[in-house]
């Protein structure tokens, strides 16, 4: 049986979506080094795009319109964006354009964004041109031939706005279409932002946060300076726990909210593949150490120069990159690191639990002077690594593998305290083997939760030069990735 939401139910769901997004932007303003002065909610000064407004220190503004649909069949298309409002008023595009054309708050034009749970129309010639990095269509729309479907649509949109096509493209440079932003997916973005702001990050805390936003709306507080936001959220603070600055790294996919981070590294276009699960190897193997590692090092230098010591690492990346990030944000360099693992923060600082590991394989392979390590939690690596070493790395003379004492499992590590214990025990076990075997180089293969890989890299000091390997998938073996010098 199909249930149809009433008008009041649809309005409540739309308000929930709107309030959740406003809460996200309030949290973004609280992030260290956010550059945000205030957040507006239905601010009259925002004109026709007044759902949420972000006021920045440089004088520029960002305008967000949040549109929630109760029917999954309703899509984002150019026709929908140009349709008049239900009351016969301006279309969404006309309202955005009026705000953009009339804004004089800064030296740069404002940034505009439509945030909606509607999916993109599969056959729309303009929506299909969205850039995966920022949700804009202008770059590829410029290239469309005049008589192509996109070129004809470009002319139609310009006529709808009563402007020339060149001005349209300049306007569209600043308009991001953030489609398919479902309520539950927005919630997933909330937890690390609440954590990084030094707040509790559970369902009760989120409910309180949303009630704060509703209170702002009903009390008529349309513009909230950061300090007022900070006072409002004080009851949600975690006592004695410092905020964390965010570092976002994008390799196999893009983060839905990179603008909330102090530093963003974007390498997605360098990893070929139609979807994240197939993106394992960059287009040039030299990029691991020629580009990715130097940029990680530069990010660490910037964070240190800005006085940040506690770093929340986010992003869609594979295990060698998590490990290498932990190395560059190492404990010996004065950093503490955090990653969210299935909705829970795994931090390098805190109590250490109990998590024994065992050496599952300790096998000589010949006369080579180098050591291979298969460090595993989720799966036993020994057979795959052994096959690869015999075929591709003859300089390795010994293979050692470790597993949890209870055996490999995707849920072996149950908490951040156990993750810290795993990382410490693994590091100490490796150090003992290094003392005994004294290898010229370590070849490191990982199968662990990404948060555990970050914590292990964070502790990886007093080790020989380490060559990391990327898993290329079933039956495909491995390829060398980062090289960590001694």
C-alpha positions as CSV (number, residue, x, y, z in Angstrom):
1,X,0.0,0.0,0.0
2,X,1.4,3.4,-1.0
3,X,1.2,6.1,1.8
4,X,0.7,9.7,0.7
5,X,2.1,12.4,3.0
6,X,-0.4,15.1,3.9
7,X,0.4,18.7,3.2
8,X,1.2,19.3,6.8
9,X,3.4,16.2,7.0
10,X,5.2,17.3,3.9
11,X,5.8,20.7,5.4
12,X,7.1,19.2,8.6
13,X,9.5,17.0,6.7
14,X,10.7,19.9,4.6
15,X,11.3,21.9,7.8
16,X,13.2,19.0,9.3
17,X,15.5,18.9,6.2
18,X,15.9,22.7,6.3
19,X,16.7,22.8,10.1
20,X,19.2,19.9,9.8
21,X,21.0,21.8,7.0
22,X,21.0,25.0,9.1
23,X,22.5,23.0,12.0
24,X,25.2,21.7,9.7
25,X,26.1,25.2,8.6
26,X,26.1,26.4,12.3
27,X,28.5,23.6,13.1
28,X,30.6,24.5,10.1
29,X,30.9,28.0,11.5
30,X,32.2,26.6,14.8
31,X,35.0,24.6,13.0
32,X,38.5,25.9,13.8
33,X,39.7,28.4,11.2
34,X,36.2,28.4,9.5
35,X,36.5,32.0,8.3
36,X,32.8,32.5,9.0
37,X,31.4,35.4,11.0
38,X,27.7,34.5,11.1
39,X,25.0,32.2,9.8
40,X,21.6,33.5,8.7
41,X,18.4,31.5,8.8
42,X,15.6,33.0,6.7
43,X,17.5,36.2,6.9
44,X,15.5,39.1,5.2
45,X,18.7,40.6,3.9
46,X,19.3,37.4,1.9
47,X,16.5,38.3,-0.6
48,X,15.1,35.4,-2.7
49,X,17.5,32.8,-1.4
50,X,17.1,33.1,2.3
51,X,16.9,29.5,3.7
52,X,20.5,29.6,5.0
53,X,23.1,32.3,4.5
54,X,26.8,32.2,5.5
55,X,28.6,35.5,6.1
56,X,32.3,35.2,5.7
57,X,35.2,37.3,7.2
58,X,36.3,38.4,3.7
59,X,32.9,40.1,3.1
60,X,31.5,37.5,0.8
61,X,28.3,35.5,1.4
62,X,27.0,32.0,0.5
63,X,23.3,31.5,-0.1
64,X,21.6,28.1,0.3
65,X,18.1,27.1,-0.8
66,X,17.0,23.8,0.7
67,X,14.2,21.9,-1.2
68,X,12.8,18.7,0.1
69,X,10.6,16.4,-1.9
70,X,8.4,13.7,-0.5
71,X,8.2,11.8,-3.8
72,X,11.3,10.0,-5.2
73,X,9.9,10.4,-8.7
74,X,10.4,14.2,-8.5
75,X,13.8,15.1,-10.1
76,X,16.0,18.1,-10.6
77,X,15.7,19.2,-14.2
78,X,16.1,22.5,-16.0
79,X,12.4,22.6,-16.5
80,X,11.8,22.3,-12.8
81,X,14.4,25.0,-12.0
82,X,12.7,27.4,-14.5
83,X,9.1,26.6,-13.3
84,X,7.3,29.4,-11.5
85,X,6.5,28.9,-7.8
86,X,3.2,27.4,-6.8
87,X,1.9,30.9,-6.2
88,X,3.0,31.9,-9.7
89,X,6.1,33.8,-8.5
90,X,9.7,33.7,-9.6
91,X,11.4,30.4,-10.5
92,X,14.2,28.9,-8.5
93,X,16.7,30.1,-11.1
94,X,15.2,33.6,-11.2
95,X,15.4,33.9,-7.5
96,X,19.0,32.7,-7.4
97,X,20.0,35.1,-10.2
98,X,18.4,38.1,-8.5
99,X,20.4,37.4,-5.4
100,X,23.6,36.9,-7.4
101,X,23.2,40.0,-9.6
102,X,22.3,42.4,-6.8
103,X,24.8,41.2,-4.2
104,X,27.5,43.8,-3.5
105,X,28.7,42.6,-0.1
106,X,32.2,41.7,-1.2
107,X,34.7,42.0,-4.1
108,X,33.6,38.6,-5.4
109,X,30.2,37.4,-6.4
110,X,28.4,35.3,-3.8
111,X,28.3,31.5,-4.0
112,X,24.9,29.9,-4.4
113,X,23.7,26.4,-3.8
114,X,20.6,24.4,-4.2
115,X,20.4,21.6,-1.6
116,X,17.8,19.0,-2.4
117,X,16.9,15.4,-1.8
118,X,15.6,15.2,-5.4
119,X,17.8,13.0,-7.7
120,X,19.1,14.5,-11.0
121,X,17.0,13.9,-14.1
122,X,18.8,11.2,-16.0
123,X,18.0,12.7,-19.5
124,X,18.4,16.4,-18.8
125,X,21.1,17.9,-21.1
126,X,22.3,20.5,-18.6
127,X,22.0,18.7,-15.3
128,X,24.0,15.8,-16.8
129,X,26.9,18.3,-17.1
130,X,27.4,18.7,-13.3
131,X,31.0,18.8,-12.2
132,X,31.6,16.1,-9.5
133,X,33.9,18.5,-7.7
134,X,31.6,21.4,-7.0
135,X,28.1,20.6,-8.5
136,X,28.3,23.4,-11.1
137,X,27.4,23.0,-14.8
138,X,29.0,26.1,-16.3
139,X,32.4,24.6,-17.4
140,X,31.0,21.9,-19.6
141,X,28.0,24.0,-20.7
142,X,30.4,26.5,-22.2
143,X,31.7,23.8,-24.5
144,X,28.3,22.8,-25.8
145,X,27.7,23.5,-29.5
146,X,24.8,25.9,-30.2
147,X,22.7,23.3,-31.9
148,X,23.3,20.5,-29.4
149,X,20.6,19.8,-26.8
150,X,22.7,21.5,-24.1
151,X,23.4,24.5,-26.4
152,X,19.7,24.9,-27.1
153,X,18.9,24.6,-23.4
154,X,21.6,27.2,-22.6
155,X,19.9,29.7,-24.9
156,X,16.5,28.9,-23.4
157,X,17.8,29.5,-19.8
158,X,19.4,32.8,-20.8
159,X,16.1,33.9,-22.3
160,X,14.3,32.8,-19.2
161,X,16.6,35.1,-17.1
162,X,16.5,37.9,-19.8
163,X,20.3,37.9,-20.0
164,X,23.0,37.0,-22.6
165,X,24.5,33.6,-22.6
166,X,27.9,34.8,-21.4
167,X,26.4,36.4,-18.3
168,X,24.4,33.2,-17.8
169,X,27.6,31.1,-17.8
170,X,29.3,33.5,-15.3
171,X,26.2,33.2,-13.0
172,X,26.2,29.4,-13.3
173,X,29.9,29.4,-12.3
174,X,28.7,30.4,-8.9
175,X,25.6,28.1,-8.6
176,X,26.1,24.6,-7.2
177,X,23.4,21.9,-7.6
178,X,23.7,19.6,-4.6
179,X,21.3,16.9,-5.6
180,X,20.3,13.6,-3.8
181,X,21.1,15.0,-0.4
182,X,18.9,12.7,1.6
183,X,18.0,13.5,5.2
184,X,19.8,10.4,6.5
185,X,22.9,11.2,4.5
186,X,23.0,14.7,5.9
187,X,22.8,13.2,9.3
188,X,26.0,11.2,8.5
189,X,27.8,14.5,7.8
190,X,26.7,15.9,11.2
191,X,28.6,13.5,13.5
192,X,32.2,14.5,12.6
193,X,31.2,18.1,12.5
194,X,29.8,17.9,16.0
195,X,32.8,16.1,17.2
196,X,35.2,18.5,15.6
197,X,33.4,21.4,17.3
198,X,34.0,19.8,20.6
199,X,30.3,18.8,21.1
200,X,28.7,15.5,22.0
201,X,27.8,13.5,18.8
202,X,24.9,11.2,19.6
203,X,21.2,11.2,18.7
204,X,20.2,13.0,21.8
205,X,22.8,15.8,21.1
206,X,21.5,16.1,17.5
207,X,17.9,16.4,18.7
208,X,19.0,19.2,21.1
209,X,20.9,20.8,18.2
210,X,17.8,20.8,16.0
211,X,15.7,22.2,18.8
212,X,18.2,25.1,19.1
213,X,17.7,25.8,15.4
214,X,13.9,25.7,15.7
215,X,14.2,28.1,18.7
216,X,16.2,30.5,16.5
217,X,13.5,30.4,13.8
218,X,10.5,30.8,16.2
219,X,12.2,33.5,18.2
220,X,12.9,35.5,15.0
221,X,16.7,35.3,15.3
222,X,17.6,35.6,11.6
223,X,21.3,36.1,11.9
224,X,23.5,34.3,14.4
225,X,27.1,35.6,15.0
226,X,29.5,32.8,15.7
227,X,29.9,33.7,19.3
228,X,26.1,33.5,19.8
229,X,26.1,30.1,18.2
230,X,28.9,29.0,20.5
231,X,26.9,30.2,23.6
232,X,23.8,28.4,22.3
233,X,25.6,25.0,21.9
234,X,27.5,25.3,25.2
235,X,25.3,22.6,26.9
236,X,26.4,20.1,24.2
237,X,30.1,20.5,24.8
238,X,32.2,17.6,25.8
239,X,34.0,18.6,29.1
240,X,37.7,18.7,28.8
241,X,37.8,17.6,25.1
242,X,39.4,20.0,22.6
243,X,37.9,20.7,19.2
244,X,39.7,19.3,16.2
245,X,40.5,20.9,12.8
246,X,39.4,18.9,9.8
247,X,41.6,17.7,7.0
248,X,39.6,16.2,4.0
249,X,41.4,14.0,1.5
250,X,39.5,12.9,-1.6
251,X,41.0,10.1,-3.7
252,X,38.4,7.5,-4.7
253,X,35.4,9.8,-4.2
254,X,34.6,13.3,-3.0
255,X,33.4,14.4,0.4
256,X,29.9,15.8,0.4
257,X,31.0,18.8,2.5
258,X,34.6,19.7,1.9
259,X,34.0,23.3,2.6
260,X,33.8,22.5,6.3
261,X,37.5,21.5,6.4
262,X,40.5,23.7,7.0
263,X,42.4,21.9,4.2
264,X,41.1,19.9,1.3
265,X,43.2,17.7,-0.9
266,X,41.4,16.5,-4.1
267,X,43.0,13.8,-6.2
268,X,39.8,12.1,-7.5
269,X,40.4,12.9,-11.1
270,X,43.8,11.2,-10.9
271,X,42.3,7.8,-10.0
272,X,40.6,6.4,-13.1
273,X,37.5,4.2,-12.8
274,X,33.7,4.5,-13.2
275,X,33.0,4.3,-9.5
276,X,34.8,4.5,-6.2
277,X,35.2,0.7,-5.7
278,X,37.1,0.4,-8.9
279,X,39.5,3.4,-8.2
280,X,42.6,1.8,-6.7
281,X,45.6,2.9,-8.7
282,X,46.4,6.5,-10.0
283,X,46.9,7.1,-13.6
284,X,50.6,7.5,-12.9
285,X,52.3,5.4,-10.2
286,X,54.8,8.2,-9.7
287,X,52.1,10.4,-8.2
288,X,52.2,8.5,-4.9
289,X,55.5,10.1,-3.9
290,X,55.8,12.9,-6.4
291,X,52.5,14.6,-5.6
292,X,50.4,12.9,-2.9
293,X,53.0,12.6,-0.2
294,X,54.4,16.1,-0.7
295,X,50.9,17.5,-0.5
296,X,50.2,15.6,2.7
297,X,53.5,17.0,4.1
298,X,52.5,20.5,3.1
299,X,49.1,20.1,4.7
300,X,50.8,19.0,7.9
301,X,53.1,22.1,7.8
302,X,50.1,24.4,7.3
303,X,48.2,22.9,10.2
304,X,51.2,23.2,12.5
305,X,51.8,26.8,11.4
306,X,48.2,27.6,12.2
307,X,48.6,26.2,15.7
308,X,46.5,23.1,15.1
309,X,47.5,19.9,16.8
310,X,44.4,17.8,16.9
311,X,43.3,16.8,13.4
312,X,40.1,15.0,12.3
313,X,40.9,13.2,9.0
314,X,38.0,12.7,6.7
315,X,37.6,11.5,3.1
316,X,37.2,8.6,0.7
317,X,40.7,7.0,0.5
318,X,42.2,3.6,0.8
319,X,44.4,2.1,3.5
320,X,47.9,3.2,2.3
321,X,46.7,6.8,2.2
322,X,45.2,6.6,5.7
323,X,48.4,5.1,7.0
324,X,50.6,7.7,5.2
325,X,48.4,10.5,6.5
326,X,49.0,9.2,10.0
327,X,52.7,9.2,9.4
328,X,52.7,12.9,8.3
329,X,50.5,13.7,11.3
330,X,52.7,11.6,13.6
331,X,52.8,11.7,17.4
332,X,56.5,12.6,17.3
333,X,55.5,15.7,15.2
334,X,53.2,16.8,18.0
335,X,49.8,15.9,16.4
336,X,46.9,13.8,17.6
337,X,44.6,12.3,15.0
338,X,41.0,11.2,14.8
339,X,39.0,9.3,12.2
340,X,35.3,8.3,12.3
341,X,34.8,4.6,12.0
342,X,31.1,3.5,11.5
343,X,29.9,6.7,13.2
344,X,32.3,6.6,16.2
345,X,35.5,8.6,16.6
346,X,38.8,6.6,16.8
347,X,41.3,9.0,18.4
348,X,45.0,8.6,19.0
349,X,44.6,10.2,22.5
350,X,42.7,8.4,25.3
351,X,42.7,5.3,27.4
352,X,44.3,2.2,25.9
353,X,42.2,-0.9,26.0
354,X,43.2,-4.6,25.7
355,X,43.7,-6.0,22.3
356,X,46.3,-8.8,22.0
357,X,47.7,-9.7,18.6
358,X,49.7,-12.8,17.4
359,X,52.2,-13.5,14.7
360,X,50.4,-15.8,12.4
361,X,53.2,-16.3,9.8
362,X,57.0,-15.9,10.3
363,X,58.5,-17.5,7.2
364,X,61.9,-17.2,5.5
365,X,61.8,-16.6,1.7
366,X,65.4,-16.7,0.7
367,X,68.5,-14.7,1.0
368,X,66.9,-11.2,0.6
369,X,67.7,-8.6,3.2
370,X,64.2,-7.0,3.3
371,X,61.2,-7.7,5.4
372,X,57.5,-8.0,4.3
373,X,54.8,-7.4,6.8
374,X,51.1,-8.4,6.4
375,X,49.3,-6.4,9.1
376,X,45.7,-7.6,9.2
377,X,42.6,-7.3,11.2
378,X,39.8,-8.1,8.8
379,X,41.3,-10.9,6.7
380,X,44.4,-13.1,6.6
381,X,46.7,-11.6,4.0
382,X,49.4,-14.3,4.1
383,X,48.6,-16.3,1.0
384,X,48.0,-13.3,-1.2
385,X,51.1,-11.5,0.0
386,X,53.2,-14.6,-0.3
387,X,52.1,-15.2,-3.9
388,X,52.8,-11.5,-4.8
389,X,56.3,-11.5,-3.1
390,X,57.5,-14.6,-4.9
391,X,56.5,-13.2,-8.2
392,X,57.4,-9.5,-7.8
393,X,59.6,-8.7,-4.8
394,X,62.6,-11.1,-4.8
395,X,64.6,-8.8,-2.4
396,X,62.3,-9.8,0.5
397,X,63.9,-12.5,2.6
398,X,61.2,-12.9,5.3
399,X,57.5,-12.6,5.6
400,X,55.8,-11.9,8.9
401,X,52.0,-11.6,9.3
402,X,50.0,-10.5,12.3
403,X,46.3,-11.1,13.3
404,X,44.1,-10.4,16.3
405,X,44.6,-13.2,18.8
406,X,41.0,-14.1,18.4
407,X,41.4,-14.4,14.6
408,X,40.5,-12.1,11.6
409,X,37.1,-10.4,11.7
410,X,35.5,-7.2,10.3
411,X,34.3,-6.4,13.9
412,X,37.4,-7.6,15.8
413,X,38.1,-4.0,17.0
414,X,35.1,-2.9,18.9
415,X,36.1,0.6,20.2
416,X,38.6,3.3,19.9
417,X,40.4,2.1,23.1
418,X,40.9,-1.3,21.4
419,X,42.0,0.4,18.2
420,X,44.7,2.3,20.2
421,X,45.8,-1.0,21.8
422,X,45.9,-2.7,18.4
423,X,48.1,0.1,16.9
424,X,50.5,0.1,19.9
425,X,50.8,-3.7,20.1
426,X,51.3,-3.9,16.3
427,X,54.0,-1.2,16.4
428,X,55.8,-2.8,19.3
429,X,55.7,-6.2,17.7
430,X,57.1,-4.8,14.5
431,X,59.9,-3.0,16.4
432,X,60.9,-6.3,18.0
433,X,61.1,-8.1,14.7
434,X,63.1,-5.2,13.2
435,X,65.6,-5.4,16.1
436,X,66.0,-9.1,15.6
437,X,66.0,-9.2,11.8
438,X,67.5,-5.7,11.0
439,X,66.0,-5.4,7.5
440,X,67.2,-2.8,5.0
441,X,63.5,-2.0,4.1
442,X,60.0,-3.0,5.2
443,X,57.3,-3.9,2.6
444,X,53.9,-3.2,4.3
445,X,50.6,-4.7,3.4
446,X,47.4,-3.7,5.3
447,X,44.0,-5.2,5.9
448,X,42.4,-3.2,8.7
449,X,39.7,-0.6,9.5
450,X,40.7,2.7,8.0
451,X,40.8,4.3,11.5
452,X,43.2,1.7,12.7
453,X,45.5,2.3,9.7
454,X,45.5,6.0,10.5
455,X,46.5,5.3,14.2
456,X,49.2,2.8,13.2
457,X,50.8,5.3,10.8
458,X,50.6,8.0,13.5
459,X,52.8,5.7,15.7
460,X,55.2,4.6,12.9
461,X,58.5,6.0,14.1
462,X,62.0,4.4,14.6
463,X,61.4,2.1,11.6
464,X,63.4,1.2,8.5
465,X,62.3,2.8,5.2
466,X,58.8,1.5,4.5
467,X,57.2,0.7,1.2
468,X,53.4,0.6,1.3
469,X,51.3,-1.4,-1.2
470,X,47.9,-0.8,-2.6
471,X,45.5,-3.8,-2.9
472,X,44.4,-3.9,-6.6
473,X,41.5,-6.2,-5.9
474,X,40.7,-10.0,-6.2
475,X,43.3,-11.9,-8.2
476,X,45.0,-8.6,-9.2
477,X,47.8,-8.5,-6.6
478,X,49.3,-5.3,-5.3
479,X,51.2,-2.3,-6.5
480,X,53.8,-0.1,-4.7
481,X,52.3,3.1,-3.3
482,X,53.9,5.5,-0.7
483,X,57.5,5.2,0.3
484,X,58.1,6.3,3.8
485,X,61.8,7.1,4.4
486,X,63.6,6.4,7.7
